[in-house]
């Protein structure tokens, strides 16, 4: 996360720079009036800055409509930034096209939310895992077989010989998600984008899937962007967390700091709504804000959370957009509660 002028905070880096840099990213969708005239923009992502190091896991947290999916699709190269840039592995997305874009995408693995919908029902598991290897030029059949076997063992789908001829409908939900993870890892990516990877699974298998992802991250020195609305799962997985609301980042911190001492009223609301496995945190009483997320066609002035905020300060929160205040080392929060002058001297 950065301050409002877009400066990236210093972090430990490999070869002098992060693996992924998001710089002042805006993703706006144009609206048409009855299919013709311009009717405004949906400001899905509106000035986001953060960086992701080699081998680091960061969680992006927020409720539906906050901009998580638009951010994810832009990083995957599926959306074109309206403004700003995505720089991955020294490659700018804004200048990447054609074959270069395919090479860019081959370095990023994608774990979808719905495993059954993500897997083609007419292909068996061997074909599903072999297809991306063929598309990306791995012509040696023995090498393809070796890589398929290795990744299936890593995601604990064994015996491999029994799994390969099966079709997705013959597997459980947890097994299907392991196939999705295996497919995301088959090209040995540098970054894994996991979009709500356990939200559609039974509670009994969620922790196991998260542990598999964590082990893959460690063994492959894999960077991971973990996208979720459920703060209760990030304890298993992430070093850092940033919280999105209405297209903006409102809080960034180390995982333990944010979960144990959240600062932004919206972060408190998310924690209140989540099923936290820590019994001590269950005793903390937090206010749940009323209302719904704002329209991203015409967001509120000032802090975008102010219409729902229990700590709303009239004349400040509804007038000026808060900058990022560093309340402790590596803990940033965009909220006027942490400004000593309450906005008057800013």
CORQUI-V644719 format. One record per residue. PSI is psi in whole degrees, -180 to 180 (NA if undefined). OMEGA is omega in whole degrees, -180 to 180 (none if undefined). NEAR is the number of other ideal C-beta (glycine too) atoms within 10 Angstrom. Layout:
# CORQUI-V644719
PSI_OMEGA_NEAR ; PSI_OMEGA_NEAR
This chain:
# CORQUI-V644719
157_-177_25 ; 176_171_20 ; -179_-172_15 ; -16_177_13 ; 9_172_8 ; 10_-179_12 ; 131_-179_10 ; 134_177_16 ; 147_-179_15 ; 137_176_7 ; 166_176_13 ; 133_-173_9 ; 157_175_12 ; 130_-180_13 ; 30_171_8 ; -11_180_5 ; 158_-179_15 ; 166_175_22 ; -43_-177_22 ; 130_175_23 ; 126_174_18 ; 116_-174_27 ; 111_176_19 ; 48_-173_16 ; 127_173_27 ; 131_174_17 ; 105_-179_23 ; 138_178_19 ; 127_-178_14 ; 137_175_10 ; 141_177_12 ; 142_178_10 ; 110_-178_9 ; 33_176_6 ; 1_-176_5 ; -89_-170_7 ; 155_179_8 ; 132_-179_9 ; 21_178_11 ; -170_-179_15 ; 147_167_17 ; 114_-174_17 ; 75_-172_23 ; -41_174_23 ; 128_-167_29 ; 75_176_23 ; 49_-178_17 ; 135_176_24 ; 129_168_23 ; 168_177_23 ; 156_-178_21 ; 125_-176_21 ; 163_172_18 ; 129_177_18 ; 7_-176_17 ; 147_176_22 ; 126_177_24 ; 137_177_24 ; 135_173_24 ; 117_-172_26 ; 141_176_26 ; 161_-179_25 ; 172_-179_17 ; 137_179_8 ; 4_-177_19 ; -13_180_26 ; 3_-178_25 ; -49_-176_23 ; -39_178_18 ; -39_176_25 ; -47_-179_27 ; -47_-178_20 ; -32_178_17 ; -42_177_24 ; -35_179_21 ; -7_-180_18 ; 17_180_17 ; -24_175_11 ; 149_174_20 ; 125_180_9 ; 137_173_18 ; -36_179_17 ; 154_-179_14 ; -168_-174_20 ; 155_171_14 ; 120_179_22 ; 115_-178_17 ; 122_178_23 ; 45_179_15 ; 15_179_9 ; 127_178_15 ; 127_-179_13 ; -30_-177_22 ; -21_-180_13 ; 11_-175_8 ; 125_-179_17 ; 164_173_11 ; -132_-178_7 ; -33_178_8 ; -36_178_11 ; -38_177_13 ; -41_177_13 ; -39_176_12 ; -48_-177_19 ; -29_-180_18 ; -17_179_16 ; -3_-177_15 ; 120_175_21 ; 148_-176_27 ; 120_177_20 ; 113_-177_25 ; 162_-178_20 ; -43_-175_19 ; 101_-176_15 ; -37_-178_24 ; -42_179_15 ; -21_-177_11 ; -18_-176_19 ; 130_179_21 ; 123_-174_11 ; -19_-176_9 ; 1_178_8 ; 142_172_14 ; 173_-172_16 ; -38_179_27 ; -44_-179_17 ; -39_179_14 ; -41_-178_21 ; -25_-179_24 ; -29_-175_21 ; -50_-180_15 ; -29_177_16 ; -43_178_19 ; -45_-178_12 ; -35_-177_11 ; 19_167_13 ; 14_175_7 ; 94_-171_15 ; -21_-177_8 ; 119_-176_10 ; -40_-180_11 ; -39_178_7 ; -41_178_11 ; -45_-180_19 ; -39_-180_16 ; -43_-179_11 ; -36_178_20 ; -46_180_22 ; -45_-177_16 ; -46_-176_13 ; -33_176_22 ; -37_176_23 ; -37_-180_13 ; -33_179_17 ; 9_174_23 ; 42_171_14 ; 87_-177_20 ; 159_-6_11 ; 138_-175_9 ; -40_-178_16 ; -30_179_9 ; -27_-177_10 ; -42_-172_23 ; -44_-178_19 ; -5_-176_11 ; 156_176_15 ; 158_-175_15 ; -38_-177_21 ; -13_180_9 ; -1_-178_12 ; 157_174_19 ; 170_179_12 ; -42_179_15 ; -39_178_18 ; -39_177_19 ; -42_-180_22 ; -32_176_30 ; -36_176_25 ; -41_178_23 ; -42_178_26 ; -43_179_25 ; -43_179_26 ; -39_179_24 ; -28_-176_24 ; -9_-170_22 ; -28_179_23 ; 10_179_18 ; 60_-176_12 ; 165_175_18 ; -24_-179_19 ; 136_175_20 ; 124_176_23 ; 114_-177_24 ; 111_-175_27 ; 100_-180_21 ; 55_-169_19 ; -13_-179_27 ; 4_-173_25 ; -24_-178_14 ; 13_-178_16 ; 158_175_19 ; 149_-179_10 ; -30_-177_8 ; -22_-177_8 ; -6_-176_16 ; -47_-177_20 ; -39_180_14 ; -42_178_15 ; -42_179_25 ; -36_178_19 ; -36_176_13 ; -46_178_19 ; -41_180_26 ; -41_179_17 ; -40_177_13 ; -41_179_20 ; -45_-177_20 ; -43_-175_11 ; -26_-178_9 ; 5_-174_16 ; 50_-171_11 ; 132_170_22 ; 141_-176_25 ; 131_169_23 ; 109_-175_24 ; 114_-176_27 ; 127_-177_22 ; 161_171_24 ; -6_-171_17 ; 105_-179_17 ; -17_-177_24 ; -20_-178_18 ; -15_-173_24 ; -18_177_23 ; -29_-177_16 ; -8_-160_17 ; -36_-163_22 ; 145_172_25 ; -37_-178_15 ; 158_179_21 ; 138_164_27 ; 141_-175_21 ; 127_179_27 ; 143_173_23 ; 126_176_27 ; 43_175_23 ; 0_-177_28 ; 156_173_22 ; 126_-177_27 ; -18_178_26 ; 141_177_27 ; 134_180_25 ; 169_169_26 ; 152_-174_16 ; -49_-177_19 ; -40_-178_11 ; -44_-176_18 ; -42_-178_26 ; -34_-178_21 ; -26_-178_13 ; 66_-180_12 ; 146_-176_24 ; -42_-175_23 ; 138_178_27 ; -32_178_24 ; -39_177_28 ; -41_176_25 ; -40_180_19 ; -41_178_21 ; -41_178_22 ; -38_178_19 ; -35_-177_16 ; -12_-177_15 ; 157_178_18 ; 85_-175_10 ; 126_-180_17 ; -12_179_12 ; 115_-176_12 ; -32_179_7 ; -40_-180_8 ; -25_-180_15 ; -20_-179_9 ; -14_-178_7 ; 127_180_13 ; 122_180_5 ; 148_179_16 ; 135_175_12 ; 122_-177_12 ; 150_178_18 ; 169_175_8 ; -174_-176_9 ; 161_175_10 ; 150_-175_19 ; 163_173_18 ; 133_178_13 ; 2_172_22 ; -40_178_13 ; 81_-178_11 ; 156_177_16 ; 151_174_16 ; 161_180_12 ; -142_176_20 ; 128_-176_28 ; -14_179_26 ; -7_-169_26 ; -33_180_22 ; -19_-178_17 ; -3_-169_19 ; 129_178_22 ; -15_-180_12 ; 22_-176_15 ; 133_177_17 ; 113_-177_16 ; 141_179_8 ; -7_178_11 ; -63_-175_20 ; -32_-177_25 ; 5_-177_15 ; -49_-173_14 ; 136_175_16 ; 126_-176_18 ; 142_171_25 ; -176_178_15 ; 120_177_20 ; 131_178_17 ; 100_-175_14 ; -20_174_17 ; 168_-178_12 ; 127_180_8 ; 21_177_13 ; 105_-177_18 ; 141_180_23 ; 133_179_26 ; 84_-177_26 ; 134_-178_24 ; -12_177_24 ; -24_-174_17 ; 16_174_16 ; 122_-178_16 ; -31_-178_6 ; 0_179_9 ; 39_172_14 ; -14_-173_18 ; -27_-178_9 ; 11_-177_7 ; NA_none_12
